[in-house]
Each structure stands twice: as structure tokens, then as C-alpha cells.
Amino acid sequence: MKFYSDYPARRTRQIITDVLALVAIGAWVWLGAAVYRLVMNLSDFGVQMEQSGAGFRSTMTDISDNLSGVPLIGGGIRAPFDGASDAGKALEQAGQAQQIAVQQLATGLGVGIAVVPVLTILILWLVPRLRFARKAGTAKALSTHPASVDLLALRALSTRTLGAIAKIDPDAADAWRRGDETVIRALAGLELKSSGVRLQ
């Protein structure tokens, strides 16, 4: 595979595009991570709820256990504190649920903000770049064989514009049939140029 063109202007454009694409990917990943961290800050309230609920439940359970030992009234006085302990447990569970919900929201937003643009960039940038690299690599390999140079010249006759062919020779097809080496190499070079390869 050949990643960059042999022609300076096209190579410069490719390098600039590659740098911009990589910077854009990095920026979107950073933004996704920043949004994730920002939303995760909302889970602090859930942590406080969980800690408060756990502390309240523990306190009510301790009071209930201590009062249960009081003769005659221990069993009856324990019930309200057990109920309060259950309320503390519910508050603790609500805090945990809030943290899970915030984490899911943060993950969804962070990934969504990063992944969609990055995939778009990869489709619009990386796919054509890989296609170019494959085409240029194949063209480079073909250009090293004399028989392939003739084939490239024939391809140029069938795919390049008439104006471009006429600049090489007004009767390029006849010159190709005669085996005119200069015209054949010029036509092959024209075909290779579209792949970013210079004929050696």
C-alpha cells in the first residue's frame, strides 16, 4: 500500500487532510469524555443520598437494638425505629438508583457525542484514504513491469479525457498501436498520475 501521492501538491493536501481528521477525532473524543465527566458530577447528589440513608438506617437500627432491651416496653418501642430504619434503607437505595441512572446517562451522552462524529469522519476520510492507498500501491507495482506500462497506456486511452490524451499526441491511439515508446510512457504516466504515482 502507498499512503501518499508522489506529486507534491496532492501529497500536501493529503497530509493536511490527515492531520485535520486526526485533530477532529481527538477533539470529539475529548468532548465526549468532558461531557461524561460533567454529567457524572450529578451523581454526587446520589452519593450523598446513599450515605445519608445508610447513616440514618444505621442510627435507627442501633437505637432499635438498644431500646429492645428495655424491660416491658422494649418490644413495643422498637417498631417505630425499625420503620425509620426501613425508610433510611429506601433512601439509600434511591441514592444508588440515582447514581446508576446518572452513570447510564453520562455514558450514553459521552459515547453518543464522541462516536457518531468519529464514525462520520472515519467514513468520509479513512475509507477514501485506504482506497487511494490500495489503488496507488497496485499502480506502483504495475509501473515496474514493462508489459504493465503498455496496459496502463491502453487504460489511459480508454479512461482519460480526450484533451489530456491530445496533449500527449494528436493521434495517440495510432502511436500506441505502433508501439511508440515515448507516447506509451506518457500515456502510462497520465494513468498513473490519477493514482498519485509517478512513472519511474
C-alpha positions in Angstrom: 0.0 0.0 0.0 1.1 3.5 -0.8 -0.4 6.2 1.5 0.8 9.4 -0.1 1.0 10.7 -3.7 4.3 11.2 -5.5 3.0 14.6 -6.6 3.8 17.4 -4.0 0.6 19.4 -4.3 -1.6 16.3 -3.8 0.6 14.9 -1.1 0.4 18.2 0.8 -3.4 18.1 0.6 -3.4 14.5 1.8 -1.2 15.3 4.8 -3.2 18.4 5.8 -6.5 16.4 5.5 -5.0 13.6 7.6 -3.8 16.0 10.3 -7.2 17.8 10.4 -9.1 14.4 10.5 -6.9 13.2 13.4 -7.3 16.5 15.3 -11.1 16.4 14.8 -11.3 12.8 16.0 -9.2 13.8 19.1 -11.4 16.8 19.7 -14.7 14.8 19.5 -13.2 12.1 21.9 -12.1 14.8 24.3 -15.6 16.5 24.1 -17.3 13.1 24.8 -15.1 12.5 27.8 -15.7 16.1 29.1 -19.5 15.6 28.8 -19.2 12.3 30.6 -17.3 13.8 33.5 -19.7 16.8 33.6 -22.8 14.6 33.8 -21.1 12.3 36.3 -20.8 15.2 38.7 -24.6 14.9 39.1 -24.1 11.6 40.8 -22.7 13.4 43.8 -26.3 14.0 45.0 -26.9 10.3 44.7 -23.8 9.5 46.7 -24.9 12.0 49.5 -28.4 10.4 49.5 -26.9 6.9 49.8 -24.6 8.0 52.6 -27.4 9.8 54.4 -29.8 6.9 54.0 -27.1 4.4 55.2 -26.2 6.6 58.2 -29.9 7.1 59.2 -30.6 3.4 58.8 -27.6 2.5 60.9 -28.5 5.0 63.6 -32.2 3.9 63.8 -31.1 0.2 63.8 -28.7 0.9 66.7 -31.4 2.8 68.7 -33.9 0.0 68.0 -31.4 -2.6 69.2 -30.6 -0.6 72.3 -34.3 0.0 73.2 -35.3 -3.6 72.6 -33.5 -4.5 75.8 -35.7 -2.2 78.0 -38.0 -4.3 80.1 -41.7 -4.3 79.4 -41.7 -1.6 76.7 -38.6 -2.8 74.6 -40.6 -4.8 72.1 -43.2 -2.1 71.5 -40.9 0.8 71.3 -38.7 -0.9 68.8 -41.3 -0.9 65.9 -41.2 2.8 65.1 -37.4 2.8 64.9 -37.4 -0.3 62.7 -39.8 1.6 60.4 -37.5 4.6 60.4 -34.6 2.2 59.6 -36.5 0.9 56.6 -37.1 4.5 55.4 -33.3 5.0 55.7 -32.8 1.9 53.6 -35.2 3.2 51.0 -33.3 6.5 50.9 -30.0 4.6 50.5 -31.4 2.5 47.6 -32.8 5.7 46.0 -29.3 7.2 46.1 -27.9 4.1 44.5 -30.5 4.1 41.8 -29.8 7.8 41.1 -26.1 7.1 40.7 -26.8 4.2 38.3 -29.2 6.4 36.2 -26.7 9.3 36.1 -23.9 6.9 35.1 -26.0 5.4 32.3 -26.9 9.0 31.1 -23.3 10.1 31.2 -22.1 7.0 29.3 -24.9 7.4 26.7 -24.2 11.1 26.2 -20.4 10.8 26.2 -20.3 7.9 23.8 -23.0 9.4 21.6 -21.2 12.7 21.4 -17.9 11.0 20.5 -18.9 8.0 18.4 -21.2 9.5 15.9 -18.9 12.3 14.7 -15.8 10.0 14.8 -17.6 7.3 12.7 -18.7 10.0 10.2 -15.1 11.3 10.0 -13.8 7.7 9.5 -16.3 7.1 6.7 -15.6 10.3 4.9 -11.9 10.4 5.4 -10.4 7.0 6.2 -12.3 4.9 3.6 -11.2 7.2 0.7 -7.7 7.3 2.0 -7.5 3.5 2.2 -9.0 3.2 -1.3 -6.3 5.6 -2.5 -3.6 3.7 -0.8 -4.7 0.4 -2.3 -5.1 1.9 -5.8 -1.7 3.7 -5.6 0.0 0.5 -4.3 -1.4 -1.5 -7.2 -0.4 1.2 -9.7 3.1 1.4 -8.3 3.5 -2.3 -8.6 2.2 -2.3 -12.2 4.6 0.6 -13.2 7.6 -1.6 -12.5 6.8 -4.1 -15.3 7.3 -3.2 -18.9 4.2 -5.1 -20.1 2.1 -3.4 -17.5 3.3 0.0 -18.7 1.7 -0.9 -22.1 -1.5 -1.9 -20.3 -1.6 1.4 -18.3 -1.2 3.3 -21.6 -4.2 1.4 -23.1 -6.2 2.1 -19.9 -5.3 5.8 -20.3 -6.6 5.8 -23.9 -10.0 4.4 -22.6 -10.5 6.4 -19.4 -8.7 9.7 -19.6 -10.2 12.8 -21.3 -9.6 13.5 -25.0 -8.0 16.8 -24.2 -5.4 15.2 -21.9 -4.6 12.5 -24.4 -4.4 15.0 -27.3 -1.7 16.9 -25.3 0.5 13.8 -25.4 -0.1 13.1 -29.1 -2.9 14.2 -31.5 -3.1 10.6 -32.7 -2.2 8.7 -29.5 -4.1 5.6 -30.4 -2.1 5.1 -33.6 1.1 5.8 -31.8 0.2 3.2 -29.1 -0.6 0.7 -31.9 2.8 1.4 -33.5 4.5 0.8 -30.1 5.8 4.4 -29.8 7.7 4.1 -26.5 7.6 7.8 -25.8 3.8 8.0 -26.3 3.2 4.8 -24.4 5.2 6.0 -21.4 3.5 9.4 -21.5 0.0 7.7 -21.6 1.0 5.3 -18.8 2.3 8.3 -16.8 -1.1 10.0 -17.3 -2.9 7.0 -16.0 -0.6 6.6 -13.0 -0.9 10.3 -12.1 -4.6 9.7 -11.4 -3.4 7.2 -8.8 -0.8 9.5 -7.3 2.1 7.5 -8.8 4.9 8.9 -10.9 6.3 6.7 -13.7 9.9 5.9 -13.0 
